Amino acid sequence: MAAKEKKTIVAKDNTGMQELSRRYHANPFVFIGTVVILILTVVTFVLVPALAPKAGSGGGGKLAFGEYDGQSIDFVPGNFFAQQRDYYNQQIRSTGQNDNLQYAAFQVWRAAFESTVVRTAALSEMEKAGFKTPAVLVDRSLAEYPAFQENGRFSATRYRAMSDSDRLVLRDGLRDEIAQNRYMEDMLALTISAKEKEFMKSLASPERNFEFVAFPLTGYPDGEVAAFVSSKKDLFRAIRLSRITVASSEKDAQKVLESIKAGTTSFEDAAKTHSKDSLADKGGDMGIKLAYELDAEIPDEASRTAVLGLAKGDLSSIAKVPAGWAFFRCDEAARDSDAADAAFLKQARTYIERMERGRIEDWGVAQAAAFVDRAQAVGFDIAASALSLSKKSFGPVPINYGDTELYRSIASFKMNELAGASTNTAFLKAAFSAPVASVTKPLVLGNNVIVLKVVDEKTAEEASTSIIDFYYPYIAGQYSEKAVRNSILKSEKLNDRFYEVFIANFLPQQ
């Protein structure tokens, strides 16, 4: 079977390995036959789209989206690019993705562009290799073309009904299609050895079943937040400020500051007239800021300290800020924040989550470590019950980094607490190196600390491994095809101007 370039817009629904295994064992011959027919159907539908020219298939002139190896990648009504545009447009319509028309149009045109680049590259390489599509193959493809079939046979009447110019376009398209197919066949002609298959099958074992409890980091207590605030009071001092930002120069900022000091203009009027930031319309009012929030506002520490030391009504000197030069007015002097205030505690918690996450993780690990000690003493179930923890289970699963579709995956159990587990090497190492019936050390995973219990370990069932003999060559072909496609799209031979041309021609000018 010729391997071809894949259409990428329509989302795939990857059936779980467990369901594949069940169907395979229920009736192996029917299962294999069904999958073969499916693959052939997909290849036929996806890879030979609408080669026949259409009347009125688009309008307007030529659009040049780039070059590949010196050959222009053009959209011209009726050419391969246009046919791909029409094909993908139909595909995306069939999925109902019409909520964002501009984004849908972008998807359609980008996919058509990439398909055209891949074809151009394939034909270029075949031409350099001296390949010429045999006329007999083109004739055979014409004879088998669906539009010329009647009652399962070639119809000369239907063939003659197409105009000479349209038949020529169709013939050229089929000639290029055959050459591209040959290129992909040569690039993807993989010979998979029996030993390679056996190795891939061996990775399905051992499988383990697990139980676990989770300690959400969102449970970090308010008391811990308040204690942190007490130890870092300077970070959370609150001050009410107004600001004027001048983008042009420090000298201009100084002139504005002097005019306010002289009473020539008010701070609010100067802000509305001269300030070049989002606060101008509000007369420069910044509201209440915590000291740590000024780190980004005023990068220079000395200037920042001076602002925090202002008395009510005082004006600061000029400070360098990201948007230019600024000066500040103190509307309320700095004061310690109230650790009992719920709104403030929420703000302080956000700071800790962003800047001191390790502190929260340490707390979660400590809670989980205490549970581990108790579980080792009285048992996993009793320890979980004593702390009112919800015990969950998953498995059987093998080591499957990245949730490769050949094997059972952790992601297939759809547990929020385990999000990211398949790419967390520390998690996988602990899960599959711990002795059976043992409890792991605490494992930080996303916003949870997880403690696993290894329930049992077994060799994968024949149902899980026998399907790999059939399925692995197909998967390997998919990855190889993707690699070929990516190598073309990332090639130095490609001058990709798609984005600038698309924006210039299809998006409204701001």
KAMO-V87239 format. One record per residue. N is the residue number from 1. RES is the residue in one small letter. SS is DSSP state (hx for helix, st for strand, lp for the rest). Layout:
n=N res=RES ss=SS
n=N res=RES ss=SS
//
This chain:
n=1 res=m ss=lp
n=2 res=a ss=lp
n=3 res=a ss=lp
n=4 res=k ss=lp
n=5 res=e ss=lp
n=6 res=k ss=lp
n=7 res=k ss=lp
n=8 res=t ss=lp
n=9 res=i ss=lp
n=10 res=v ss=lp
n=11 res=a ss=lp
n=12 res=k ss=lp
n=13 res=d ss=lp
n=14 res=n ss=lp
n=15 res=t ss=lp
n=16 res=g ss=lp
n=17 res=m ss=hx
n=18 res=q ss=hx
n=19 res=e ss=hx
n=20 res=l ss=hx
n=21 res=s ss=hx
n=22 res=r ss=hx
n=23 res=r ss=hx
n=24 res=y ss=hx
n=25 res=h ss=hx
n=26 res=a ss=hx
n=27 res=n ss=lp
n=28 res=p ss=hx
n=29 res=f ss=hx
n=30 res=v ss=hx
n=31 res=f ss=hx
n=32 res=i ss=hx
n=33 res=g ss=hx
n=34 res=t ss=hx
n=35 res=v ss=hx
n=36 res=v ss=hx
n=37 res=i ss=hx
n=38 res=l ss=hx
n=39 res=i ss=hx
n=40 res=l ss=hx
n=41 res=t ss=hx
n=42 res=v ss=hx
n=43 res=v ss=hx
n=44 res=t ss=hx
n=45 res=f ss=hx
n=46 res=v ss=hx
n=47 res=l ss=hx
n=48 res=v ss=lp
n=49 res=p ss=lp
n=50 res=a ss=lp
n=51 res=l ss=lp
n=52 res=a ss=lp
n=53 res=p ss=lp
n=54 res=k ss=lp
n=55 res=a ss=lp
n=56 res=g ss=lp
n=57 res=s ss=lp
n=58 res=g ss=lp
n=59 res=g ss=lp
n=60 res=g ss=lp
n=61 res=g ss=lp
n=62 res=k ss=lp
n=63 res=l ss=st
n=64 res=a ss=st
n=65 res=f ss=st
n=66 res=g ss=st
n=67 res=e ss=st
n=68 res=y ss=st
n=69 res=d ss=lp
n=70 res=g ss=lp
n=71 res=q ss=st
n=72 res=s ss=st
n=73 res=i ss=st
n=74 res=d ss=st
n=75 res=f ss=st
n=76 res=v ss=lp
n=77 res=p ss=lp
n=78 res=g ss=lp
n=79 res=n ss=lp
n=80 res=f ss=hx
n=81 res=f ss=hx
n=82 res=a ss=hx
n=83 res=q ss=hx
n=84 res=q ss=hx
n=85 res=r ss=hx
n=86 res=d ss=hx
n=87 res=y ss=hx
n=88 res=y ss=hx
n=89 res=n ss=hx
n=90 res=q ss=hx
n=91 res=q ss=hx
n=92 res=i ss=hx
n=93 res=r ss=hx
n=94 res=s ss=hx
n=95 res=t ss=lp
n=96 res=g ss=lp
n=97 res=q ss=lp
n=98 res=n ss=lp
n=99 res=d ss=lp
n=100 res=n ss=lp
n=101 res=l ss=hx
n=102 res=q ss=hx
n=103 res=y ss=hx
n=104 res=a ss=hx
n=105 res=a ss=hx
n=106 res=f ss=hx
n=107 res=q ss=hx
n=108 res=v ss=hx
n=109 res=w ss=hx
n=110 res=r ss=hx
n=111 res=a ss=hx
n=112 res=a ss=hx
n=113 res=f ss=hx
n=114 res=e ss=hx
n=115 res=s ss=hx
n=116 res=t ss=hx
n=117 res=v ss=hx
n=118 res=v ss=hx
n=119 res=r ss=hx
n=120 res=t ss=hx
n=121 res=a ss=hx
n=122 res=a ss=hx
n=123 res=l ss=hx
n=124 res=s ss=hx
n=125 res=e ss=hx
n=126 res=m ss=hx
n=127 res=e ss=hx
n=128 res=k ss=hx
n=129 res=a ss=lp
n=130 res=g ss=lp
n=131 res=f ss=lp
n=132 res=k ss=lp
n=133 res=t ss=lp
n=134 res=p ss=lp
n=135 res=a ss=hx
n=136 res=v ss=hx
n=137 res=l ss=hx
n=138 res=v ss=hx
n=139 res=d ss=hx
n=140 res=r ss=hx
n=141 res=s ss=hx
n=142 res=l ss=hx
n=143 res=a ss=hx
n=144 res=e ss=lp
n=145 res=y ss=lp
n=146 res=p ss=hx
n=147 res=a ss=hx
n=148 res=f ss=hx
n=149 res=q ss=st
n=150 res=e ss=st
n=151 res=n ss=lp
n=152 res=g ss=lp
n=153 res=r ss=st
n=154 res=f ss=st
n=155 res=s ss=lp
n=156 res=a ss=hx
n=157 res=t ss=hx
n=158 res=r ss=hx
n=159 res=y ss=hx
n=160 res=r ss=hx
n=161 res=a ss=hx
n=162 res=m ss=lp
n=163 res=s ss=lp
n=164 res=d ss=hx
n=165 res=s ss=hx
n=166 res=d ss=hx
n=167 res=r ss=hx
n=168 res=l ss=hx
n=169 res=v ss=hx
n=170 res=l ss=hx
n=171 res=r ss=hx
n=172 res=d ss=hx
n=173 res=g ss=hx
n=174 res=l ss=hx
n=175 res=r ss=hx
n=176 res=d ss=hx
n=177 res=e ss=hx
n=178 res=i ss=hx
n=179 res=a ss=hx
n=180 res=q ss=hx
n=181 res=n ss=hx
n=182 res=r ss=hx
n=183 res=y ss=hx
n=184 res=m ss=hx
n=185 res=e ss=hx
n=186 res=d ss=hx
n=187 res=m ss=hx
n=188 res=l ss=hx
n=189 res=a ss=lp
n=190 res=l ss=lp
n=191 res=t ss=lp
n=192 res=i ss=lp
n=193 res=s ss=lp
n=194 res=a ss=hx
n=195 res=k ss=hx
n=196 res=e ss=hx
n=197 res=k ss=hx
n=198 res=e ss=hx
n=199 res=f ss=hx
n=200 res=m ss=hx
n=201 res=k ss=hx
n=202 res=s ss=hx
n=203 res=l ss=lp
n=204 res=a ss=lp
n=205 res=s ss=lp
n=206 res=p ss=lp
n=207 res=e ss=st
n=208 res=r ss=st
n=209 res=n ss=st
n=210 res=f ss=st
n=211 res=e ss=st
n=212 res=f ss=st
n=213 res=v ss=st
n=214 res=a ss=st
n=215 res=f ss=st
n=216 res=p ss=st
n=217 res=l ss=hx
n=218 res=t ss=hx
n=219 res=g ss=hx
n=220 res=y ss=lp
n=221 res=p ss=lp
n=222 res=d ss=hx
n=223 res=g ss=hx
n=224 res=e ss=hx
n=225 res=v ss=hx
n=226 res=a ss=hx
n=227 res=a ss=hx
n=228 res=f ss=hx
n=229 res=v ss=hx
n=230 res=s ss=hx
n=231 res=s ss=hx
n=232 res=k ss=lp
n=233 res=k ss=hx
n=234 res=d ss=hx
n=235 res=l ss=hx
n=236 res=f ss=hx
n=237 res=r ss=lp
n=238 res=a ss=st
n=239 res=i ss=st
n=240 res=r ss=st
n=241 res=l ss=st
n=242 res=s ss=st
n=243 res=r ss=st
n=244 res=i ss=st
n=245 res=t ss=st
n=246 res=v ss=st
n=247 res=a ss=lp
n=248 res=s ss=lp
n=249 res=s ss=lp
n=250 res=e ss=hx
n=251 res=k ss=hx
n=252 res=d ss=hx
n=253 res=a ss=hx
n=254 res=q ss=hx
n=255 res=k ss=hx
n=256 res=v ss=hx
n=257 res=l ss=hx
n=258 res=e ss=hx
n=259 res=s ss=hx
n=260 res=i ss=hx
n=261 res=k ss=hx
n=262 res=a ss=lp
n=263 res=g ss=lp
n=264 res=t ss=lp
n=265 res=t ss=lp
n=266 res=s ss=lp
n=267 res=f ss=hx
n=268 res=e ss=hx
n=269 res=d ss=hx
n=270 res=a ss=hx
n=271 res=a ss=hx
n=272 res=k ss=hx
n=273 res=t ss=hx
n=274 res=h ss=hx
n=275 res=s ss=lp
n=276 res=k ss=lp
n=277 res=d ss=lp
n=278 res=s ss=lp
n=279 res=l ss=lp
n=280 res=a ss=hx
n=281 res=d ss=hx
n=282 res=k ss=hx
n=283 res=g ss=lp
n=284 res=g ss=lp
n=285 res=d ss=st
n=286 res=m ss=st
n=287 res=g ss=st
n=288 res=i ss=st
n=289 res=k ss=st
n=290 res=l ss=st
n=291 res=a ss=hx
n=292 res=y ss=hx
n=293 res=e ss=hx
n=294 res=l ss=hx
n=295 res=d ss=hx
n=296 res=a ss=hx
n=297 res=e ss=hx
n=298 res=i ss=lp
n=299 res=p ss=lp
n=300 res=d ss=lp
n=301 res=e ss=hx
n=302 res=a ss=hx
n=303 res=s ss=hx
n=304 res=r ss=hx
n=305 res=t ss=hx
n=306 res=a ss=hx
n=307 res=v ss=hx
n=308 res=l ss=hx
n=309 res=g ss=lp
n=310 res=l ss=lp
n=311 res=a ss=lp
n=312 res=k ss=lp
n=313 res=g ss=lp
n=314 res=d ss=lp
n=315 res=l ss=st
n=316 res=s ss=lp
n=317 res=s ss=lp
n=318 res=i ss=lp
n=319 res=a ss=st
n=320 res=k ss=st
n=321 res=v ss=st
n=322 res=p ss=lp
n=323 res=a ss=lp
n=324 res=g ss=st
n=325 res=w ss=st
n=326 res=a ss=st
n=327 res=f ss=st
n=328 res=f ss=st
n=329 res=r ss=st
n=330 res=c ss=st
n=331 res=d ss=st
n=332 res=e ss=st
n=333 res=a ss=st
n=334 res=a ss=st
n=335 res=r ss=st
n=336 res=d ss=lp
n=337 res=s ss=lp
n=338 res=d ss=lp
n=339 res=a ss=lp
n=340 res=a ss=lp
n=341 res=d ss=lp
n=342 res=a ss=hx
n=343 res=a ss=hx
n=344 res=f ss=hx
n=345 res=l ss=hx
n=346 res=k ss=hx
n=347 res=q ss=hx
n=348 res=a ss=hx
n=349 res=r ss=hx
n=350 res=t ss=hx
n=351 res=y ss=hx
n=352 res=i ss=hx
n=353 res=e ss=hx
n=354 res=r ss=hx
n=355 res=m ss=hx
n=356 res=e ss=lp
n=357 res=r ss=hx
n=358 res=g ss=hx
n=359 res=r ss=hx
n=360 res=i ss=hx
n=361 res=e ss=hx
n=362 res=d ss=hx
n=363 res=w ss=hx
n=364 res=g ss=hx
n=365 res=v ss=hx
n=366 res=a ss=hx
n=367 res=q ss=hx
n=368 res=a ss=hx
n=369 res=a ss=hx
n=370 res=a ss=hx
n=371 res=f ss=hx
n=372 res=v ss=hx
n=373 res=d ss=hx
n=374 res=r ss=hx
n=375 res=a ss=hx
n=376 res=q ss=hx
n=377 res=a ss=hx
n=378 res=v ss=hx
n=379 res=g ss=lp
n=380 res=f ss=hx
n=381 res=d ss=hx
n=382 res=i ss=hx
n=383 res=a ss=hx
n=384 res=a ss=hx
n=385 res=s ss=hx
n=386 res=a ss=hx
n=387 res=l ss=lp
n=388 res=s ss=lp
n=389 res=l ss=lp
n=390 res=s ss=lp
n=391 res=k ss=lp
n=392 res=k ss=st
n=393 res=s ss=st
n=394 res=f ss=st
n=395 res=g ss=st
n=396 res=p ss=st
n=397 res=v ss=st
n=398 res=p ss=lp
n=399 res=i ss=lp
n=400 res=n ss=lp
n=401 res=y ss=lp
n=402 res=g ss=lp
n=403 res=d ss=lp
n=404 res=t ss=lp
n=405 res=e ss=lp
n=406 res=l ss=lp
n=407 res=y ss=lp
n=408 res=r ss=lp
n=409 res=s ss=lp
n=410 res=i ss=lp
n=411 res=a ss=hx
n=412 res=s ss=hx
n=413 res=f ss=hx
n=414 res=k ss=lp
n=415 res=m ss=lp
n=416 res=n ss=hx
n=417 res=e ss=hx
n=418 res=l ss=hx
n=419 res=a ss=lp
n=420 res=g ss=lp
n=421 res=a ss=hx
n=422 res=s ss=hx
n=423 res=t ss=hx
n=424 res=n ss=lp
n=425 res=t ss=hx
n=426 res=a ss=hx
n=427 res=f ss=hx
n=428 res=l ss=hx
n=429 res=k ss=hx
n=430 res=a ss=hx
n=431 res=a ss=hx
n=432 res=f ss=hx
n=433 res=s ss=hx
n=434 res=a ss=lp
n=435 res=p ss=lp
n=436 res=v ss=lp
n=437 res=a ss=lp
n=438 res=s ss=lp
n=439 res=v ss=st
n=440 res=t ss=lp
n=441 res=k ss=lp
n=442 res=p ss=lp
n=443 res=l ss=st
n=444 res=v ss=st
n=445 res=l ss=st
n=446 res=g ss=lp
n=447 res=n ss=lp
n=448 res=n ss=st
n=449 res=v ss=st
n=450 res=i ss=st
n=451 res=v ss=st
n=452 res=l ss=st
n=453 res=k ss=st
n=454 res=v ss=st
n=455 res=v ss=st
n=456 res=d ss=st
n=457 res=e ss=st
n=458 res=k ss=st
n=459 res=t ss=lp
n=460 res=a ss=lp
n=461 res=e ss=lp
n=462 res=e ss=hx
n=463 res=a ss=hx
n=464 res=s ss=hx
n=465 res=t ss=hx
n=466 res=s ss=hx
n=467 res=i ss=hx
n=468 res=i ss=hx
n=469 res=d ss=hx
n=470 res=f ss=hx
n=471 res=y ss=hx
n=472 res=y ss=hx
n=473 res=p ss=hx
n=474 res=y ss=hx
n=475 res=i ss=hx
n=476 res=a ss=hx
n=477 res=g ss=hx
n=478 res=q ss=hx
n=479 res=y ss=hx
n=480 res=s ss=hx
n=481 res=e ss=hx
n=482 res=k ss=hx
n=483 res=a ss=hx
n=484 res=v ss=hx
n=485 res=r ss=hx
n=486 res=n ss=hx
n=487 res=s ss=hx
n=488 res=i ss=hx
n=489 res=l ss=hx
n=490 res=k ss=lp
n=491 res=s ss=lp
n=492 res=e ss=lp
n=493 res=k ss=lp
n=494 res=l ss=st
n=495 res=n ss=st
n=496 res=d ss=st
n=497 res=r ss=lp
n=498 res=f ss=hx
n=499 res=y ss=hx
n=500 res=e ss=hx
n=501 res=v ss=hx
n=502 res=f ss=hx
n=503 res=i ss=hx
n=504 res=a ss=hx
n=505 res=n ss=hx
n=506 res=f ss=hx
n=507 res=l ss=lp
n=508 res=p ss=lp
n=509 res=q ss=lp
n=510 res=q ss=lp
//
